[in-house]
Amino acid sequence: MPRRTPLIEITRINHVGLRVKDLTVSRAFYEKLGFEFIVGPVGPEPVAIVEHPSGVNINLILNASEDASLDNVLMDHPTKHTGFTHIALEITDPDSVEHQLDGIGIEITERVEFEGARFFFVRDPDGNVIEFHKPAERDDNETPSNKQP
């Protein structure tokens, strides 16, 4: 099958936006994960920006209602609403990351191993889901087009 030319040139994900209640609490959480505070609050929403040395950029959108539930409507309710459910951060050493998370007091809420991949999930103080993902090891000769069923 011939490869289609994309209609719009996309080079990468620029950032992920997460709505949060309290900048101080969220900033402290993401700094524990190695993110650095860049700027904020700025803009009409307002937004604070944190960035990891790997280049992952998160915009903390600071307009959550004070009375908003800590339930995540996309993940914690039986009705499956549309929307982004989580951010997945790729890692190289799951055992090390699990140990580091334990050391900084961040609880892992779920662990999964699937076809050689290993991933686990945490929640930020506002209930936003973060996945730490170690992909399955791939044979260098194996590509999606020649993978055997």
Contact map, one row per residue, 1 for C-alpha under 8 A:
11100000000000000000000000000000000000000000000000000000000000000000000000000000000000000000000000000000000000000000000000000000000000000000000000000
11110000000000000000000000000000000000000000000000000000000000000000000000000000000000000000000000000000000000000000000000000000000000000000000000000
11111000000000000000000000000000000000000000000000000000000000000000000000000000000000000000000000000000000000000000000000000000000000000000000000000
01111100000000000000000000000000000000000000000000000000000000000000000000000000000000000000000000000000000000000000000000000000000000000000000000000
00111110000000000000000000000000000000000000000000000000000000000000000000000000000000000000000000000000000000000000000000000000000000000000000000000
00011111100000000000000000000000000000000000000000000000000000000000000000000000000000000000000000000000000000000000000000000000000000000000000000000
00001111100000000000000000000000000000000000000000000000000000000000000000000000000000000000000000000000000000000000000000000000000000000000000000000
00000111110000000000000000000000000000000000000000000000000000000000000000000000000000000000000000000000000000000000000000000000000000000000000000000
00000111111000000000000000000000000000000000000000000000000000000000000000000000000000000000000000000000000000000000000000000000000000000000000000000
00000001111100000000000000000000000000000000000000000000000000000000000000000000000000000000000000000000000000000000000000000000000000000000000000000
00000000111110000000000000000000000000000000000000000000000000000000000000000000000000000000000000000000000000000000000000000000000000000000000000000
00000000011111000000000000000000000000000000000000000000000000000000000000000000000000000000000000000000000000000000000000000000000000000000000000000
00000000001111110000000000000000000000000000000000000000000000000000000000000000000000000000000000000000000000000000000000000000000000000000000000000
00000000000111110000000000000000000000000000000000000001100000000000000000000000000000000000000000000000000000000000000000000000000000000000000000000
00000000000011111000000000000000000000000000000000000001111000000000000000000000000000000000000000000000000000000000000000000000000000000000000000000
00000000000011111100000000000000000000000000000000000000111000000000000000000000000000100000000000000000000000000000000000000000000000000000000000000
00000000000000111110000000000000000000000000000000000000011110000000000000000000000000000000000000000000000000000000000000000000000000000000000000000
00000000000000011111000000000000000000000000000000000000011110000000000000000000000000000000000000000000000000000000000000000001000000000000000000000
00000000000000001111100000000000000000000000000000000000000111110000000000000000000000000000000000000000000000000000000000000000000000000000000000000
00000000000000000111111001000000000000000000000000000000000111110000000000000000000000000000000000000000000000000000000000000100000000000000000000000
00000000000000000011111001000000000000000000000000000000000001111100000000000000000000000000000000000000000000000000000000000100000000000000000000000
00000000000000000001111111000000000000000000000000000000000001000000000000000000000000000000000000000000000000000000000000000000000000000000000000000
00000000000000000001111111100000000000000000000100000000000101000000000000000000000000000000000000000000000000000000000000000000000000000000000000000
00000000000000000000011111110000000000000000000000000000000000000000000000000000000000000000000000000000000000000000000000000000000000000000000000000
00000000000000000000011111111000000000000000000000000000000000000000000000000000000000000000000000000000000000000000000000001000000000000000000000000
00000000000000000001111111111100000000000000000000000000000100000000000000000000000000000000000000000000000000000000000000011100000000000000000000000
00000000000000000000001111111110000010000000000001000000000000000000000000000000000000000000000000000000000000000000000000000000000000000000000000000
00000000000000000000000111111111000000000000000000000000000000000000000000000000000000000000000000000000000000000000000000000000000000000000000000000
00000000000000000000000011111111100000000000000000000000000000000000000000000000000000000000000000000000000000000000000000011000000000000000000000000
00000000000000000000000001111111111100000000000001000000000000000000000000000000000000000000000000000000000000000000000000000000000000000000000000000
00000000000000000000000000111111111110000000000000000000000000000000000000000000000000000000000000000000000000000000000000000000000000000000000000000
00000000000000000000000000011111111000000000000000000000000000000000000000000000000000000000000000000001000000000000000000000000000000000000000000000
00000000000000000000000000001111111000000000000000000000000000000000000000000000000000000000000000000000000000000000000000000000000000000000000000000
00000000000000000000000000000111111100000000000000011000000000000000000000000000000000000000000000000000000000000000000000000000000000000000000000000
00000000000000000000000000000111111110000000000001111000000000000000000000000000000000000000000000000000000000000000000000000000000000000000000000000
00000000000000000000000000000110011111000000000001111000000000000000000000000000000000000000000000000000000000000000000000000000000000000000000000000
00000000000000000000000000100010001111100000000111100000000000000000000000000000000000000000000000000000000000000000000000000000000000000000000000000
00000000000000000000000000000000000111110000000111100000000000000000000000000000000000000000000000000000000000000000000000000000000000000000000000000
00000000000000000000000000000000000011111100000111000000000000000000000000000000000000000000000000000000000000000000000000000000000000000000000000000
00000000000000000000000000000000000001111100011110000000000000000000000000000000000000000000000000000000000000000000000000000000000000000000000000000
00000000000000000000000000000000000000111110011100000000000001000000000000000000000000000000000000000000000000000000000000000000000000000000000000000
00000000000000000000000000000000000000111111111100000000000000000000000000000000000000000000000000000000000000000000000000000000000000000000000000000
00000000000000000000000000000000000000001111111000000000000000000000000000000000000000000000000000000000000000000000000000000000000000000000000000000
00000000000000000000000000000000000000000111111000000000000000000000000000000000000000000000000000000000000000000000000000000000000000000000000000000
00000000000000000000000000000000000000000111111000000000000011100000000000000000000000000000000000000000000000000000000000000000000000000000000000000
00000000000000000000000000000000000000011111111100000000000011100000000000000000000000000000000000000000000000000000000000000000000000000000000000000
00000000000000000000000000000000000000011111111110000000001111000000000000000000000000000000000000000000000000000000000000000000000000000000000000000
00000000000000000000001000000000000011111100011111000000001111000000000000000000000000000000000000000000000000000000000000000000000000000000000000000
00000000000000000000000000000000000011110000001111100000111100000000000000000000000000000000000000000000000000000000000000000000000000000000000000000
00000000000000000000000000100100001111100000000111110000111100000000000000000000000000000000000000000000000000000000000000000000000000000000000000000
00000000000000000000000000000000001111000000000011111011110000000000000000000000000000000000000000000000000000000000000000000000000000000000000000000
00000000000000000000000000000000011100000000000001111111100000000000000000000000000000000000000000000000000000000000000000000000000000000000000000000
00000000000000000000000000000000011100000000000000111111000000000000000000000000000000000000000000000000000000000000000000000000000000000000000000000
00000000000000000000000000000000000000000000000000011111000000000000000000000000000000000000000000000000000000000000000000000000000000000000000000000
00000000000000000000000000000000000000000000000000111111100000000000000000000000000000000000000000000000000000000000000000000000000000000000000000000
00000000000001100000000000000000000000000000000000111111110000000000000000000000000000000000000000000000000000000000000000000000000000000000000000000
00000000000001110000000000000000000000000000000011110011111000000000000000000000000000000000000000000000000000000000000000000000000000000000000000000
00000000000000111100000000000000000000000000000011100001111100000000000000000000000000000000000000000000000000000000000000000000000000000000000000000
00000000000000111100000000000000000000000000001111000000111110000000000000000000000000000000000000000000000000000000000000000000000000000000000000000
00000000000000001111001001000000000000000000001111000000011111000000000000000000000000000000000000000000000000000000000000000000000000000000000000000
00000000000000001111000000000000000000000000111100000000001111110000000000000000000000000000000000000000000000000000000000000000000000000000000000000
00000000000000000011111000000000000000001000111100000000000111110000000000000000000000000000000000000000000000000000000000000000000000000000000000000
00000000000000000011100000000000000000000000110000000000000011111000000000000000000000000000000000000000000000000000000000000000000000000000000000000
00000000000000000011100000000000000000000000000000000000000011111101000000000000000000000000000000000000000000000000000000000000000000000000000000000
00000000000000000000100000000000000000000000000000000000000000111111000000000000000000000000000000000000000000000000000000000000000000000000000000000
00000000000000000000100000000000000000000000000000000000000000011111000000000000000000000000000000000000000000000000000000000000000000000000000000000
00000000000000000000000000000000000000000000000000000000000000001111100000000000000000000000000000000000000000000000000000000000000000000000000000000
00000000000000000000000000000000000000000000000000000000000000011111110000000000000000000000000000000000000000000000000000000000000000000000000000000
00000000000000000000000000000000000000000000000000000000000000000011111100000000000000000000000000000000000000000000000000000000000000000000000000000
00000000000000000000000000000000000000000000000000000000000000000001111100000000000000000000000000000000000000000000000000000110000000000000000000000
00000000000000000000000000000000000000000000000000000000000000000000111110011000000000000000000000000000000000000000000000000010000000000000000000000
00000000000000000000000000000000000000000000000000000000000000000000111111111000000000000000000000000000000000000000000000000011000000000000000000000
00000000000000000000000000000000000000000000000000000000000000000000001111111000100000000000000000000000000000000000000000000000000000000000000000000
00000000000000000000000000000000000000000000000000000000000000000000000111111001111110000000000000000000000000000000000000000000000000000000000000000
00000000000000000000000000000000000000000000000000000000000000000000000111111001000010000000000000000000000000000000000000000000000000000000000000000
00000000000000000000000000000000000000000000000000000000000000000000001111111100000000000000000000000000000000000000000000000000000000000000000000000
00000000000000000000000000000000000000000000000000000000000000000000001111111111000000000000000000000000000000000000000000000000000000000000000000000
00000000000000000000000000000000000000000000000000000000000000000000000000011111000000000000000000000000000000000000000000000000000000000000000000000
00000000000000000000000000000000000000000000000000000000000000000000000000001111100000000000000000000000000000000000000000000000000000000000000000000
00000000000000000000000000000000000000000000000000000000000000000000000001101111110000000000000000000000000000000000000000000000000000000000000000000
00000000000000000000000000000000000000000000000000000000000000000000000011000011111000000000000000000000000000000000000000000000000000000000000000000
00000000000000000000000000000000000000000000000000000000000000000000000001000001111100000000000000000000000000000000000000000000000000000000000000000
00000000000000000000000000000000000000000000000000000000000000000000000001000000111110000000000000000000000000000000000000000000000000000000000000000
00000000000000000000000000000000000000000000000000000000000000000000000001000000011111000000000000000000000000000000000000000000000000000000000000000
00000000000000000000000000000000000000000000000000000000000000000000000001100000001111100000000000000000000000000000000000000000100000000000000000000
00000000000000000000000000000000000000000000000000000000000000000000000000000000000111110000000000000000000000000000000000000001111000000000000000000
00000000000000010000000000000000000000000000000000000000000000000000000000000000000011111000000000000000000000000000000000000000111000000000000000000
00000000000000000000000000000000000000000000000000000000000000000000000000000000000001111100000000000000000000000000000000000000011110000000000000000
00000000000000000000000000000000000000000000000000000000000000000000000000000000000000111110000000000000000000000000000000000000011110000000000000000
00000000000000000000000000000000000000000000000000000000000000000000000000000000000000011111000000000000000000000000000000000000000111100000000000000
00000000000000000000000000000000000000000000000000000000000000000000000000000000000000001111110010000000000000000000000000000000000111000000000000000
00000000000000000000000000000000000000000000000000000000000000000000000000000000000000000111110000000000000000000000000000000000000001000000000000000
00000000000000000000000000000000000000000000000000000000000000000000000000000000000000000011111110000000000000000000000000000000000001000000000000000
00000000000000000000000000000000000000000000000000000000000000000000000000000000000000000011111111000000000000000000011000000000000111000000000000000
00000000000000000000000000000000000000000000000000000000000000000000000000000000000000000000111111100000000000000000000000000000000000000000000000000
00000000000000000000000000000000000000000000000000000000000000000000000000000000000000000000111111110000000000000000000000000000000000000000000000000
00000000000000000000000000000000000000000000000000000000000000000000000000000000000000000010111111111000000000000000000000000000000000000000000000000
00000000000000000000000000000000000000000000000000000000000000000000000000000000000000000000011111111100000100000000000000000000000000000000000000000
00000000000000000000000000000000000000000000000000000000000000000000000000000000000000000000001111111110000000000000000000000000000000000000000000000
00000000000000000000000000000000000000000000000000000000000000000000000000000000000000000000000111111111000000000000000000000000000000000000000000000
00000000000000000000000000000000000000000000000000000000000000000000000000000000000000000000000011111111111100000000000000000000000000000000000000000
00000000000000000000000000000000000000000000000000000000000000000000000000000000000000000000000001111111111000000000000000000000000000000000000000000
00000000000000000000000000000000000000000000000000000000000000000000000000000000000000000000000000111111110000000000000000000000000000000000000000000
00000000000000000000000000000001000000000000000000000000000000000000000000000000000000000000000000011111110000000000000000000000000000000000000000000
00000000000000000000000000000000000000000000000000000000000000000000000000000000000000000000000000001111111000000000000000000000000000000000000000000
00000000000000000000000000000000000000000000000000000000000000000000000000000000000000000000000000001111111100000000000001000000000000000000000000000
00000000000000000000000000000000000000000000000000000000000000000000000000000000000000000000000000001100111110000000000001100000000000000000000000000
00000000000000000000000000000000000000000000000000000000000000000000000000000000000000000000000001001000011111100000000111100000000000000000000000000
00000000000000000000000000000000000000000000000000000000000000000000000000000000000000000000000000000000001111100000000111100000000000000000000000000
00000000000000000000000000000000000000000000000000000000000000000000000000000000000000000000000000000000000111110000000111000000000000000000000000000
00000000000000000000000000000000000000000000000000000000000000000000000000000000000000000000000000000000000111111000011110000000000000000000000000000
00000000000000000000000000000000000000000000000000000000000000000000000000000000000000000000000000000000000001111100011100000000000000000000000000000
00000000000000000000000000000000000000000000000000000000000000000000000000000000000000000000000000000000000000111111111000000000000000000000000000000
00000000000000000000000000000000000000000000000000000000000000000000000000000000000000000000000000000000000000011111110000000000000000000000000000000
00000000000000000000000000000000000000000000000000000000000000000000000000000000000000000000000000000000000000001111100000000000000000010000000000000
00000000000000000000000000000000000000000000000000000000000000000000000000000000000000000000000000000000000000001111110000000000000000111000000000000
00000000000000000000000000000000000000000000000000000000000000000000000000000000000000000000000000000000000000001111111000000000000011111000000000000
00000000000000000000000000000000000000000000000000000000000000000000000000000000000000000000010000000000000000111101111100000000000011110000000000000
00000000000000000000000000000000000000000000000000000000000000000000000000000000000000000000010000000000000000111000111110000000001111000000000000000
00000000000000000000000000000000000000000000000000000000000000000000000000000000000000000000000000000000000111110000011111000000001110000000000000000
00000000000000000000000000000000000000000000000000000000000000000000000000000000000000000000000000000000000111100000001111100000111100000000000000000
00000000000000000000000000000000000000000000000000000000000000000000000000000000000000000000000000000000011111000000000111110000111000000000000000000
00000000000000000000000000000000000000000000000000000000000000000000000000000000000000000000000000000000001110000000000011111111110000000000000000000
00000000000000000000000001001000000000000000000000000000000000000000000000000000000000000000000000000000000000000000000001111111110000000000000000000
00000000000000000000000011001000000000000000000000000000000000000000000000000000000000000000000000000000000000000000000000111111000000000000000000000
00000000000000000001100001000000000000000000000000000000000000000000010000000000000000000000000000000000000000000000000000111111000000000000000000000
00000000000000000000000000000000000000000000000000000000000000000000011100000000000000000000000000000000000000000000000000111111100000000000000000000
00000000000000000100000000000000000000000000000000000000000000000000000100000000000001000000000000000000000000000000000000111111110000000000000000000
00000000000000000000000000000000000000000000000000000000000000000000000000000000000011100000000000000000000000000000000011110011111000000000000000000
00000000000000000000000000000000000000000000000000000000000000000000000000000000000001111000000000000000000000000000000011110001111100000000000000000
00000000000000000000000000000000000000000000000000000000000000000000000000000000000001111000000000000000000000000000001111000000111110000000000000000
00000000000000000000000000000000000000000000000000000000000000000000000000000000000000011110010000000000000000000000001110000000011111000000000000000
00000000000000000000000000000000000000000000000000000000000000000000000000000000000000011110010000000000000000000000111100000000001111100000000000000
00000000000000000000000000000000000000000000000000000000000000000000000000000000000000000111110000000000000000000000111000000000000111110000000000000
00000000000000000000000000000000000000000000000000000000000000000000000000000000000000000100000000000000000000000001110000000000000011111000000000000
00000000000000000000000000000000000000000000000000000000000000000000000000000000000000000000000000000000000000000011110000000000000001111100000000000
00000000000000000000000000000000000000000000000000000000000000000000000000000000000000000000000000000000000000000001100000000000000000111110000000000
00000000000000000000000000000000000000000000000000000000000000000000000000000000000000000000000000000000000000000000000000000000000000011111010000000
00000000000000000000000000000000000000000000000000000000000000000000000000000000000000000000000000000000000000000000000000000000000000001111110000000
00000000000000000000000000000000000000000000000000000000000000000000000000000000000000000000000000000000000000000000000000000000000000000111111000000
00000000000000000000000000000000000000000000000000000000000000000000000000000000000000000000000000000000000000000000000000000000000000000011111000000
00000000000000000000000000000000000000000000000000000000000000000000000000000000000000000000000000000000000000000000000000000000000000000111111101100
00000000000000000000000000000000000000000000000000000000000000000000000000000000000000000000000000000000000000000000000000000000000000000001111111100
00000000000000000000000000000000000000000000000000000000000000000000000000000000000000000000000000000000000000000000000000000000000000000000011111100
00000000000000000000000000000000000000000000000000000000000000000000000000000000000000000000000000000000000000000000000000000000000000000000001111100
00000000000000000000000000000000000000000000000000000000000000000000000000000000000000000000000000000000000000000000000000000000000000000000011111110
00000000000000000000000000000000000000000000000000000000000000000000000000000000000000000000000000000000000000000000000000000000000000000000011111111
00000000000000000000000000000000000000000000000000000000000000000000000000000000000000000000000000000000000000000000000000000000000000000000000001111
00000000000000000000000000000000000000000000000000000000000000000000000000000000000000000000000000000000000000000000000000000000000000000000000000111
